[in-house]
Amino acid sequence: MKTAADIIGQIHSSLESDKELIERAYAFAEKAHEEHKRYSGEPYMIHISNVGFKLAAMGMGPRTVAAGLLHDTIEDTPVTIEDIKREFGEEILFLVEGVTKLSSVRYYGTDRHNESLRKLFVATSQDIRVLIIKLNDRLHNMETLSHVPPEKQLRIARETLEIYVPIAHRLGMGKIRKELEDLAFPYVYPEEYKHVIEVLEKKNGKYNETLERERKVLQKRLADSGLLDFHTSFRVKGLFSLYHKLKRKEWDIAVVYDLLAMRVVVTSVEDCYRTLGIIHELWRPLPGRMKDYIAFPKPNGYKSLHTTVTTQNETILEIQIRTKDMHQESEFGIASHLMYKQPLVTPGASSKFANLIPSLFRPFSRRAITETVIKETTTKDHKEKIPKWINQIGTMYTKEQSSEADFISDMRDDFFSNRIFVFTPIGDVVDLPVGATPVDFAFAIHSEIGNHMAGVKVNKKLVQFDTTLHNGDIVEIETKKNAKPTKKWLDFAKTSVAKRHIRSTLESQNS
């Protein structure tokens, strides 16, 4: 079981008040759950402490970590909302309540499943940290799924693949997404899982030994070349990801060139290119396999250098080279923008609340400090970080506004579908589902632009409204005051957002 000291050792803060907050939350949760056991028979605190540790390890702030430690107290113990508010303040209570609401409806049947999904987005649209806590809660539950009764395992694993994996992917949280995929895979697709394992073992089962040997060769060459500040790691391709690739390659693992991968993290962009040159001197690159995502980032902002090489031992390796900031973005996605930044401690402030005072504020009364920070962190900092698509779901899909059939259909066909990234003429990125048209693009920018769209250019060429957009397209919308949507636009629109605005406008025109 992770201790409070283990968790504190992971946080990016030296403030005693931050450490004290985590210690208090840990002790409070430990007492609240002292009689509770997991399915394995182990103390329930094992789960609680692991969630807190995971949040701290990914760089979340002490209040988010504290909320992670307290996330099950309201639902599963005699602890009340008033207890949390009195002991930890309104901000932490807000986060704990948000996670509690996501867990309050169990997944028994389609209607409740959909209602839980709806609640997830409504809570997340208010503060992205609620979802980050929930993802880490789900991750540890998946790590211990073997102890859950068999009749529940498939339900939990399937819901992980259908809901939590796509959300993590959409938020750019690659590390959690891959872990959740591989943990759910053997429960949802047991036969396919066995097949992938068999294919791997037939090729060469000693992948880690091979990668460690090649890593030592690379480390020595980098050091001999004068590059000293770097970090290397390696991985075998995730089993679920490999399964999908093998299906596309007719189960021929010999043509899966990213089966084995190595990563080099350096301190600067200049060192990225220098490292690439050293690697190409050391090992022979495969033609056409070098990708420069630093000079030309992926539309979602991903940056890295990719190359595939053949070593002297005839091992094919994909190598990724990136800076520390690029690595954080790739691993943690939106969470990397919420990483804890230690605030300035204002002289004279009480030590208990010193960690709550933003650098731009003078000391206030205890009540004023708490209210100011809640507004700054919950409403300003974190609400501004919430992706537009989450806000759309949170505000559009209330029980009164949409049927269950509409809601789950939109989730699968729109928000959880494969995505493309297209650009405005000034370079802003718009995230749309595959198959989207200029109609979807216009309404994604603003309803007024969609409602008055008169013409469209894609890559500076005039096109029809039903033109399918592709990754990287530059879209320019021409508007006219008297232009209005027509019923035919409903056939052009792919996104639920566009369809709803079109229907609303058509209804107002006919009324």
C-alpha positions in Angstrom: 0.0 0.0 0.0 1.3 3.5 -0.9 1.9 5.6 2.2 1.3 9.4 2.5 5.1 9.8 2.4 5.2 7.9 -1.0 2.6 10.2 -2.4 4.2 13.4 -1.1 7.5 12.2 -2.6 5.8 12.4 -6.0 4.3 15.9 -5.8 6.1 18.9 -7.4 5.9 21.1 -4.3 8.2 21.9 -1.4 5.5 23.8 0.5 4.8 22.4 4.0 1.2 23.4 3.6 0.8 21.2 0.5 2.4 18.2 2.3 0.2 18.8 5.3 -2.9 18.9 3.1 -2.1 15.5 1.6 -1.3 14.0 5.0 -4.6 15.2 6.4 -6.5 13.8 3.3 -4.7 10.5 3.6 -5.4 10.2 7.3 -9.1 11.2 6.8 -9.6 8.6 4.1 -7.8 5.9 6.0 -10.1 6.4 9.0 -13.2 6.6 6.8 -12.4 3.3 5.0 -10.8 1.4 8.0 -13.5 -1.3 7.9 -13.7 -1.6 4.1 -12.1 -4.4 2.1 -11.5 -5.0 -1.6 -12.7 -8.1 -3.4 -9.2 -9.4 -2.9 -9.6 -9.2 0.9 -7.1 -6.4 1.1 -7.8 -3.1 2.8 -9.8 -0.7 0.6 -7.1 2.0 1.3 -4.9 0.2 -1.1 -7.1 1.5 -3.9 -7.4 4.9 -2.5 -3.7 5.4 -1.9 -2.9 4.1 -5.5 -5.2 6.7 -7.0 -3.6 9.4 -5.0 -0.1 8.2 -6.0 -1.0 8.0 -9.7 -2.3 11.6 -9.7 0.8 12.9 -7.9 3.1 10.9 -10.2 1.5 12.5 -13.3 2.1 16.0 -11.8 -1.3 17.0 -10.6 -1.5 19.6 -7.8 -2.0 18.8 -4.1 -5.7 19.7 -4.1 -6.3 17.3 -7.0 -4.3 14.6 -5.2 -6.2 15.3 -2.0 -9.5 15.0 -3.9 -8.3 11.7 -5.4 -7.6 10.4 -1.9 -11.1 11.4 -0.8 -13.0 10.4 -3.9 -14.9 7.5 -2.4 -15.6 8.9 1.0 -19.0 10.5 0.4 -20.4 7.4 -1.5 -19.0 4.6 0.6 -18.6 5.9 4.1 -20.6 7.8 6.7 -18.7 10.9 5.8 -21.0 13.8 4.7 -20.6 16.7 2.2 -20.5 19.0 5.2 -17.6 17.0 6.7 -15.5 17.4 3.5 -16.4 21.1 3.2 -15.5 21.8 6.8 -12.2 19.9 6.7 -11.0 20.6 3.2 -12.9 23.5 1.7 -15.2 24.0 -1.2 -12.8 23.4 -4.1 -11.9 19.9 -2.9 -15.5 19.2 -2.1 -16.4 20.2 -5.6 -14.0 17.7 -7.1 -15.0 14.9 -4.7 -18.7 15.5 -5.5 -18.0 15.5 -9.2 -16.3 12.1 -9.0 -19.0 10.7 -6.7 -21.8 11.7 -9.1 -20.0 9.7 -11.8 -20.1 6.6 -9.6 -23.6 7.0 -8.2 -25.3 5.2 -11.1 -24.2 1.7 -11.7 -23.9 0.2 -15.2 -26.9 -2.2 -15.2 -28.5 -2.1 -18.6 -28.3 0.4 -21.5 -30.3 3.2 -20.0 -28.2 3.5 -16.8 -25.0 3.0 -18.8 -25.9 6.0 -21.0 -27.0 8.1 -18.0 -23.6 7.4 -16.4 -21.8 8.5 -19.6 -24.0 11.6 -19.7 -23.1 12.5 -16.1 -19.4 12.0 -16.8 -19.5 14.7 -19.4 -21.7 17.1 -17.4 -19.3 16.9 -14.5 -16.2 17.1 -16.7 -17.6 20.2 -18.5 -17.3 22.0 -15.1 -13.8 21.0 -14.2 -11.5 18.7 -16.3 -9.8 17.5 -13.1 -12.9 15.4 -12.3 -12.3 13.3 -15.3 -8.6 13.0 -14.6 -9.3 11.7 -11.1 -11.9 9.3 -12.6 -9.5 8.0 -15.2 -6.9 7.1 -12.6 -9.6 5.5 -10.4 -10.6 3.4 -13.4 -7.0 2.5 -14.2 -6.3 1.1 -10.7 -9.6 -0.8 -10.8 -8.6 -2.4 -14.1 -5.2 -3.3 -12.6 -7.0 -5.3 -10.0 -9.9 -6.6 -12.2 -8.8 -10.3 -11.7 -10.1 -10.1 -8.1 -13.6 -9.0 -9.2 -16.3 -11.7 -9.6 -16.2 -13.1 -13.2 -19.8 -11.9 -14.0 -18.7 -8.3 -13.5 -15.3 -8.5 -15.3 -16.6 -8.4 -18.8 -19.0 -5.5 -18.1 -16.3 -3.4 -16.5 -13.7 -4.2 -19.2 -16.1 -3.5 -22.1 -17.2 -0.2 -20.6 -13.5 0.7 -20.2 -12.8 0.1 -23.9 -16.1 1.8 -25.1 -16.0 4.9 -22.9 -12.7 5.5 -21.0 -10.2 4.5 -23.7 -11.8 6.8 -26.3 -12.0 9.7 -23.8 -8.3 9.3 -22.9 -7.5 9.2 -26.6 -9.4 12.3 -27.4 -7.7 14.1 -24.5 -4.2 13.1 -25.7 -3.5 11.0 -22.6 -1.5 8.3 -24.4 -0.1 6.6 -21.4 -3.4 6.0 -19.6 -5.1 5.1 -22.9 -2.5 2.3 -23.7 -2.6 0.9 -20.2 -6.4 0.8 -20.1 -6.5 -0.9 -23.6 -4.1 -3.6 -22.6 -5.8 -4.3 -19.3 -9.3 -4.6 -20.9 -8.1 -6.6 -23.9 -8.0 -10.1 -22.4 -11.4 -9.8 -20.9 -13.3 -8.4 -23.9 -11.5 -10.4 -26.6 -10.0 -13.4 -24.9 -9.4 -15.5 -28.0 -7.9 -12.7 -30.0 -5.7 -11.9 -27.0 -4.4 -15.5 -26.9 -3.7 -15.3 -30.7 -1.6 -12.2 -30.3 0.4 -13.7 -27.5 1.1 -16.8 -29.7 2.2 -14.7 -32.6 4.6 -12.8 -30.4 6.1 -15.9 -28.8 6.6 -17.6 -32.2 8.6 -14.6 -33.5 10.9 -14.1 -30.5 9.8 -14.1 -26.9 12.9 -12.3 -25.5 12.0 -8.8 -26.5 13.1 -7.0 -23.4 16.6 -8.6 -23.5 16.9 -7.5 -27.1 15.8 -4.0 -26.4 18.1 -3.6 -23.3 21.1 -4.8 -25.4 20.4 -2.3 -28.1 19.7 0.5 -25.6 23.2 0.1 -24.0 24.7 0.3 -27.5 22.8 3.6 -28.2 23.6 5.1 -24.8 27.3 4.5 -25.2 27.3 6.1 -28.7 25.4 9.1 -27.5 27.7 9.6 -24.6 30.8 9.1 -26.7 29.4 11.8 -29.1 29.3 14.3 -26.2 25.5 14.1 -25.6 25.2 13.6 -21.8 21.9 15.0 -20.8 19.4 12.4 -22.1 17.0 9.7 -21.0 16.2 6.5 -22.9 13.4 4.0 -22.5 12.0 1.2 -24.6 8.7 -0.7 -25.1 7.2 -3.6 -26.9 4.1 -2.5 -28.8 0.9 -2.7 -26.7 -1.0 -5.9 -27.2 -4.3 -4.2 -28.1 -2.7 -1.9 -30.6 -0.7 -4.8 -32.0 -3.9 -6.8 -32.4 -5.4 -4.1 -34.6 -2.3 -3.7 -36.7 -1.9 -7.5 -37.2 -5.5 -7.6 -38.5 -4.6 -4.9 -41.1 -1.4 -6.8 -42.0 -3.1 -10.2 -42.4 -1.4 -11.3 -39.2 2.1 -11.0 -40.6 4.2 -9.7 -37.7 7.3 -9.4 -40.0 5.8 -6.3 -41.5 5.0 -4.6 -38.2 7.9 -2.2 -38.1 7.0 -0.5 -34.8 6.8 -3.7 -32.8 9.9 -2.7 -30.8 10.5 0.9 -30.0 13.0 3.0 -28.2 12.6 6.6 -27.0 15.3 9.2 -26.4 14.3 12.3 -24.4 16.7 15.3 -24.6 16.8 18.9 -23.4 16.4 20.9 -26.6 15.1 20.8 -30.2 18.7 21.1 -31.4 19.7 18.0 -29.4 16.7 16.1 -31.1 18.2 16.6 -34.5 21.7 15.9 -33.3 20.6 12.7 -31.8 18.9 11.7 -35.0 22.2 12.2 -36.9 24.1 10.0 -34.3 21.5 7.3 -34.6 21.6 7.2 -38.4 25.4 7.0 -38.2 25.1 4.1 -35.8 22.3 2.1 -37.4 21.0 2.0 -41.0 17.6 3.8 -41.4 14.8 2.2 -43.4 13.9 4.3 -46.5 10.8 6.4 -46.2 10.4 5.7 -42.5 11.7 9.0 -41.1 9.0 11.4 -39.9 9.7 15.0 -38.7 6.8 15.9 -36.4 8.8 18.7 -34.9 9.1 20.8 -38.0 5.6 19.6 -39.1 3.6 18.7 -35.9 0.6 16.5 -36.2 -2.7 18.5 -36.2 -3.3 17.6 -32.6 0.0 19.2 -31.6 2.1 16.0 -31.2 5.8 16.7 -31.7 8.6 14.2 -32.1 11.2 12.8 -34.5 10.4 9.2 -35.7 12.8 7.0 -37.5 13.0 3.2 -38.1 16.4 1.5 -38.2 18.0 -1.9 -38.6 20.7 -2.6 -36.0 23.8 -4.7 -36.5 21.9 -7.6 -34.9 19.2 -7.3 -37.6 16.7 -5.9 -35.1 14.2 -3.5 -36.5 13.6 -0.6 -34.1 11.3 2.4 -34.3 13.0 5.3 -32.4 11.3 8.4 -31.2 13.3 11.5 -30.2 11.7 14.4 -28.3 12.3 17.0 -25.6 11.0 16.7 -22.1 8.1 19.1 -22.8 7.1 17.1 -25.9 7.2 13.9 -23.9 4.9 15.3 -21.2 2.4 16.4 -23.8 2.5 13.0 -25.5 2.1 11.0 -22.3 -0.4 13.1 -20.4 -2.2 15.3 -23.0 -4.5 17.8 -21.5 -3.3 16.9 -18.0 0.2 18.2 -18.9 -1.4 21.7 -19.1 -2.7 21.4 -15.6 0.6 20.3 -14.1 1.1 21.8 -10.7 3.1 25.1 -10.6 4.1 26.1 -7.1 2.6 29.5 -6.2 4.4 32.3 -4.5 4.0 32.3 -0.8 3.0 35.7 0.4 4.9 36.8 3.6 2.6 37.0 6.6 0.0 34.5 5.3 -0.9 31.7 7.7 1.0 28.5 6.8 -2.2 26.5 6.6 -3.5 28.6 3.7 -0.2 29.8 2.2 -0.5 27.3 -0.7 -3.8 28.8 -1.7 -2.7 32.3 -2.3 -2.1 33.1 -6.0 1.0 35.3 -6.7 -1.2 38.2 -7.8 -3.2 38.5 -4.6 -2.4 40.1 -1.2 -3.3 38.3 2.0 -7.1 38.3 2.6 -9.2 36.9 5.4 -9.4 33.1 5.5 -12.9 33.2 3.9 -11.7 35.6 1.1 -8.7 33.5 0.3 -10.7 30.3 -0.1 -13.4 31.9 -2.3 -10.8 33.7 -4.5 -8.8 30.5 -5.2 -11.9 28.4 -5.9 -12.8 30.9 -8.6 -9.3 31.1 -10.0 -8.6 27.3 -10.1 -12.0 25.9 -10.9 -13.7 28.6 -13.0 -10.7 30.2 -14.7 -7.7 27.9 -15.0 -9.4 24.6 -15.4 -12.6 25.5 -17.2 -10.6 27.3 -19.8 -8.6 24.0 -20.4 -11.7 22.0 -21.1 -11.9 20.9 -24.7 -14.8 22.4 -26.7 -16.2 19.0 -27.5 -16.6 18.1 -23.8 -18.4 21.4 -23.1 -20.7 20.7 -26.0 -21.7 17.4 -24.6 -22.1 18.8 -21.1 -24.4 21.6 -22.1 -26.3 20.0 -25.0 -27.2 16.6 -23.6 -29.6 17.0 -20.7 -32.3 14.4 -20.2 -34.9 16.9 -21.4 -33.1 17.8 -24.6 -32.3 14.4 -26.1 -33.4 10.9 -26.0 -31.2 8.0 -24.9 -31.1 6.8 -28.5 -29.9 10.2 -29.8 -27.4 10.5 -27.1 -25.6 7.2 -27.5 -25.8 7.4 -31.3 -24.1 10.8 -31.2 -21.4 9.6 -28.8 -20.4 6.7 -31.2 -20.8 8.5 -34.5 -19.5 11.9 -33.6 -17.5 12.4 -30.4 -15.9 9.0 -30.2 -15.4 8.4 -33.9 -12.0 8.7 -35.7 -11.1 12.4 -35.9 -9.6 14.8 -38.4 -8.0 18.1 -37.8 -8.6 21.0 -40.2 -7.5 24.6 -40.1 -9.0 28.1 -40.3 -7.2 30.5 -42.6 -5.3 32.0 -39.6 -4.1 28.5 -38.5 -6.5 27.7 -35.7 -7.2 23.9 -35.4 -10.8 22.5 -35.6 -11.3 19.0 -34.4 -14.0 17.1 -36.4 -15.1 13.5 -37.0 -14.0 11.6 -40.2 -16.5 12.4 -43.0 -17.2 15.9 -41.8 -18.1 18.6 -44.3 -17.8 22.5 -44.5 -21.2 22.6 -42.8 -19.8 20.9 -39.7 -16.8 23.1 -39.8 -18.9 26.3 -40.0 -21.0 25.4 -37.0 -18.0 24.2 -35.0 -16.6 27.7 -35.3 -19.8 29.5 -34.3 -23.5 29.0 -34.9 -23.8 32.5 -36.5 -21.2 31.5 -39.1 -23.1 28.3 -39.8 -26.4 30.0 -40.0 -25.1 32.6 -42.6 -22.8 30.4 -44.7 -22.9 31.3 -48.3 -19.8 29.8 -49.8 -16.7 27.8 -48.9 -13.1 27.4 -50.0 -11.0 24.4 -49.2 -7.3 24.9 -49.8 -8.2 28.1 -51.6 -10.6 26.3 -54.1 -14.3 26.8 -54.2 -16.1 23.6 -53.2 -19.7 22.4 -52.6 -21.2 22.3 -49.1 -21.2 18.5 -49.1 -17.5 18.1 -49.8 -15.8 15.7 -47.4 -12.9 17.4 -45.5 -9.6 15.7 -44.9 -6.8 16.0 -42.4 -4.8 19.2 -42.8 -7.4 21.0 -45.1 -7.5 24.8 -44.8 -11.2 25.9 -44.8 -12.5 29.4 -45.4 -16.2 30.2 -44.9 -17.9 33.1 -46.8 -21.0 34.5 -45.0 -23.9 36.7 -46.1 -26.4 38.3 -43.9 -29.4 36.9 -45.9 -28.0 33.3 -46.2 -29.8 30.6 -44.2 -29.6 26.9 -43.7 -31.8 24.7 -45.9 -33.3 21.3 -45.1 -30.7 19.7 -47.5 -28.0 20.8 -45.1 -29.1 18.1 -42.7 -27.9 15.5 -45.3 -24.5 17.3 -45.5 -23.9 17.5 -41.7 -22.0 14.8 -39.9 -21.8 16.3 -36.4 -24.7 16.4 -33.9 -23.8 20.0 -33.2 -24.4 21.1 -36.7 -27.6 19.1 -37.1 -29.1 20.5 -33.9 -28.4 24.1 -35.0 -29.8 23.5 -38.4 -33.0 21.9 -37.1 -33.4 24.8 -34.6 -33.0 27.4 -37.3 -35.4 25.6 -39.7 -38.0 25.3 -36.9 -37.7 29.0 -36.1 -38.1 29.9 -39.8 -41.3 27.8 -40.1 -42.9 29.1 -36.9 
